[in-house]
């Protein structure tokens, strides 16, 4: 077994049996709140000239969307997309008037072309099976507009 495969197996076990927030805090060297703030600033910047939906791609337990909403973005509809129904179910208290939950994978987004204003992901890119295909899907769903 290669070192890369060994590391992947270990990380999969850590994520499967751990507190999602704790794992993300540790792997960011305890900079999670600061990183979320920076990401939130990018989301704000990207929605200035756009009125569409926001997509939290690989939403997990909804931590990033919770941060986005709690920091003032309470007027935009958000779609939380994740392949794990258990994570989506755990967000029962997350502003149901703003948030729709969708079970799906990043490589085949069940989203109409050009319907997303902004797509953001927090710690999910590492888990996409086919990263190039996922990024093409993000581009398609945002109508070819990609903010960086």
N, C-alpha and C positions, 0 to 999 in steps of 0.2 A: 504494500500500500504506500502510495506517495505521501510525502509530508503535507502537500496541499489537500489531499483527500482526507487525511487524518484530522487536520485542522477543521475542515468542513464538517466532518462527522461530530467532532467535539462541540463545535459551535451549535450545530443542530440540536444536540442533546441539551446544551445549556439553555437555548431558547425554548425548547419544548417544555422544560420543567421549571422555568424561572419566572420571576416577576418581570414583565416586559419593561416597565419603567426603570427598575433597578439595573437590568442588563444594559439598557441604553445609556443610563447615567455612567456606568462603569466604563463602557467602551468609548465614551466621549471624554474620558478622564475628568469626569465631574464638571463638564462644561455644557451640559445638556440645556439648561435654561438659557444660557447665553446664545447657544446655537439656534434654539427655537426662536429667540427674539430676532436674530439676524434673518432667519428664514421668513418670519412674519413680516419684516420690513420689505423683503423682496416680493412677497405676495401683495402687500399694499401697493408697491411700485407698479407691479404688473397689471393691476386691475383698474388703473386710472382711466383708460380709454376703452373699457370693455364692460359690457353689461351682462355677460353670460354667467353660467355656473362655474363654481370652483370644484375641482376634483382632487380629493385626497387619495392618491394612488397607493395602495398597500397600506390602508389606514390603520391596521393593527387594532389597538384598543381605542383609537380615536384621540390619542394624546395631543397630537399636533393640531387637530381641528379644535379640540377643547381650548388649547392655547390661543388659537386664532380668534375664536368666538369671545373668550374671556378678555381678550385685549382690545375689544371694540368692534370687531367685524361681525356685527349682529344683523346686518341687513342684506346679506348675500346668500343665495341658496348654495348648499354644499352637498356634493355626492361623496360618500365614503365607499370606496371599493376595496374589497379584500377577498381572497379565496377562502379564508377561514370564517365560517359562519359564527363560530364561538366568539371571536373578537368583536364582530359586528353586533352580536346579541348583548355583549357586555356594556354597550353604550346606551342603555335604555334611557338614561337621564340626560342625554345630550341634545338639547334644543330641538325637539321633534318638528317644530314649525320651520326650521331651516334645513334640516339634515335628512337626506335620503340615504338608505343603506342598500348597497348592491353587492351581491356575491359574483365575483369574476376574477379574471387574471389579467395582468398588464399586457400580455402579448396579444390578447384578443379582446379589446375593450368593447363592451356592449353599449357603446356611446355613439350617437350620431356625429358624422363628420362636421367639424367646425362649431360644435355646440358648447365647448368648454372655453371659458375665458382664461382660466389659469389652472394648471395642473401642478400640484406639489406632492412631493413624497418625502417621507422622513424615515430613514433607515430601511426602506423596502427595496431599493435598487439592488442591494447585495443578494436578495433572494429571487430576483427575476431569472427564470430559466434561460431566456433568450433576450439579453439586454438590447441588442440592436433592434429586434422586432418590437420590443416594448417601447423604445424611444420613437420608432416610426409610428406606432399607434398613438402615442402622446401627440406627436406632430399632426397626425390626421384628425384627432379629436379636437385639437385647438385651431383647426383651419390653417395649419402651416405656420402659425405665429408662435414662436418659441422665445420666451423672455429668459434672459440670463442675468 
